[in-house]
Amino acid sequence: MGTLGCINDMMRRDKENRELRKAGKERLNEIRNRLVDLNKKEHSSHLSFEQLEEIRIKTQEKEEAETNQLFKIKLIMLGIVLISGALVWIGITFFF
């Protein structure tokens, strides 16, 4: 491809990118406008305050349980790493 072909290819890609940027901006504006419209609407809930409070408490309990489970998993993994490290160290020390 000669110089003219490279220039034409570059100009075509620039034009395509310009169109893609324009489409992306339009899509972004549509999404932003939709979100702004959603925020303007009144938030009416079919749940009572007690139900919302119960949901919040259950969510907190579940998050705490997940955190505790993750901590236990980390401790188990640390124990496995320490034991395997000690076994490797013992193996290197006594057999070599």
N, C-alpha and C positions, 0 to 999 in steps of 0.2 A: 504494500500500500504506500503510495507516495505521500508527499507532504500535504497535498490538497485533500486526500482521503482522510488523513489524520485530523486535519482541521475540521472537515465536515463531520466526522465522527464525534469530535469534541463538542462541536456546536449542537449536534443532535442530543448528546447526553446532557448538555447544559439545559436545553429546552425541556427534556424529560424531567430533569431534576427540579426545574422551576415549576413545572406543572404538579409534580409530587409535593413540593413544599406548599403550593397554594392549596391543594386538596387536603394536606395535613392541617393547615391552619383553619380551613373551613370545618373539618371534622372536630378539631380542638374547640373551636368556638361553639359548635353545636353541643358538644358535651358540657362545656362550661355553662352555657345557657340552660341546659336541662338541669344541671346541678343547682344553679341559682334558683330556678323555678321550684325545684323540690324543697329548697331551704325556705322559700317564701311561704309555701303552703303550711297550714296549721297542722301540727302533729297531734292528731286525735288517736288515742289508743283505746282499744277495746278491752284492755286489761286494767284491773283495779290496782290501786296503790299497793295493796297487800300482795297481790300476785307478782307485781314488779319487784317488790322487796324480796319475796321468796326466790324469784329467779336470780336476783343479784347475789343472795346468800349462797344459793346452790352453785353459782358460777365461781364465787370465791372459794368455796370448799373444793370444787373440782380442780381449780388452779393450784391450791395448796397441796392436794393429793398428787397432782402431776409433778410438782416441784419436789415433793418428798421422794417420789418414785425415781425421778431423775438423779437425785442425790444418792440414793441407794445404788443405782446402777453405776454411778461414778465411783463409789466406794468399792464395789465389787470389781470393777475394771482395774482400779488402782491396786487392789489386793492381788489380782492375777498378774499384773505387771511386776509387782514387787516380788512375788513368789517365783515367777519365771526368771527374773533377774538374779535372785539369790541362787537359784538352781544352776544357772549358767555360770555365775561367779564361782560357786563351789566346784562345778565341773572343770572349769579352767584352772582353778587353784590346785586341786588334788590330782588331776589326771594329766597335766602337762608339766 
